[in-house]
Amino acid sequence: MQHMLDSRALVSLDDRLRGDRTQVPARVQRGRAKPRVAIIHYWLVGMRGGERVLEALLRMFPEADIFTHAYDPDAVSPLIRSKNVQTTSVGKLPFASKLYQKYLPLMPRALEEIDLTGYDLVLSSESGPAKGVIAPPDAPHICYCHSPMRYLWDQYHVYRDGAGMVTRTMMPRLAHSLRQWDVSSAARVDRFVANSNHVEARINKYWRREATVVHPPVAVEEFAPIAPEDRGGFYLWVGELAAYKRPDLAIEAFNRLDKPLFVIGGPIGAERALAAEANDNIRFLGKLPFAKLKAYMASCKALIFPGEEDFGIVPVEVMASGRPVIALGRGGALDTVIDRQTGLLFDDPSVDGLVAAVEAFEREGLEHLDPQALGRHAAQFDESAFRRGMESVLREHGLRLPTLQAQSV
C-alpha cells in the first residue's frame, strides 16, 4: 500500500525559514493535496548504495517523479521501475545506459534543460552530476550528497592513471571546466545533506558549503548473527574490485599472513588480474546471490575494509551479522566502526599496516566481540534513522510529513 501526503503535508507553522532562506515557498504555503516532488538521481543503471537512498526517498514521497541521465529498467528494483522515470537528453544518446560515463561533459547542460516548473520540492541525489538543475524560485532544492564527484576532486589522479589512453588524454582538458561548473552549481542548492562526516568535510572543502549529516539507510533487519560453532575461520573482503577500495592491499597482506581470505565482488576482469597475484589461501568467489553473501558475512572472523570510503554500507551489514570489522581509520568508517568495540581501526594504509592490524585483532581476541552488541550498534543506521534525519531537514525548510508506516511494493 502506497502512502499519500495529506493536504497539510507541506504546510509550515512558521512563516520564515531558518538559515539564509527568507520565506516559505508560496506553493508550500498553499498546501496542495498532492504536492509535486522531483527527485534528480545521477543515473539508474544498477542497485548500489545511492539507489537504496533513492528507494527510501520514494517511500517518503510515493508520488515523486524521477529525472536521471541514463536508465536501465532491468537493472533497478521494482519500486524504482514502478515510478515515472524521465531521462535527460543524455539518455537519448547511443548506448547511454552503458556509456553514460563517456557522456559526462554533456551532463551539466542536460541538467539545466530539465523543466521543473510546477514542482513544490526538488531533491537531488548527488554522486555524479545531479544537483545542477534549475529549480523553481519558490521550491526548496535539497541535495543529498553521497560524494562530490571523486573523478573531479580527490580521486582525480587515481581515475586518470587507471583510465585508457583516450580518457587520460581528454580528462585534463575537460576536468577544469567541469570543476568550475560543479562549484558554481553548488550555489543553486538551498540545503546540502551529507551521508557521512567525511563527505560533509569534502562538501565544505570543494564547494565551500555547510551540510547536515544524515547517514544512508542500511537494511540491517535483513542480517542476523549465527551460532559461534557455525562460523568459519576465514576473513572476508566484499565490494566492487575498484582500485580505491584497495583489494590489492588486502591480497598482498594476506599473501604475507598466509591466512584464509575470501574475496566477494567483481568485475570478472579485475578479479582475474587480482587472482593472478594471490596465493592459494585466497579464494575469489565472484558476485554472489544475496542469501549466500549474507551467509559469508555471518560466518567470517572479520571483514577486511582497507579502502577510504565515503560511507561504506558493507561494514554496517557485517556488524548487523554479528561480526567485527578491521577498517582503515579514514573516511566513512570513522562514522560506523568503533575501535576495539565493534572492530579495529588502523592508521597505516600499507601492507605492513594491515598485517599489523590483523595480528593485533587476533592477539587481542577481538573476534569474540559480542555479536548482539554489534547488531545493536548497526541498528542505528536503519531506514527509520535516515527518515528521521531527512524529516528534520525538511521541517527546517517549512516542510512536514505525516508519520508513514512500512510500505510494501
Disulfide bonds with the S-S distance in Angstrom:
none
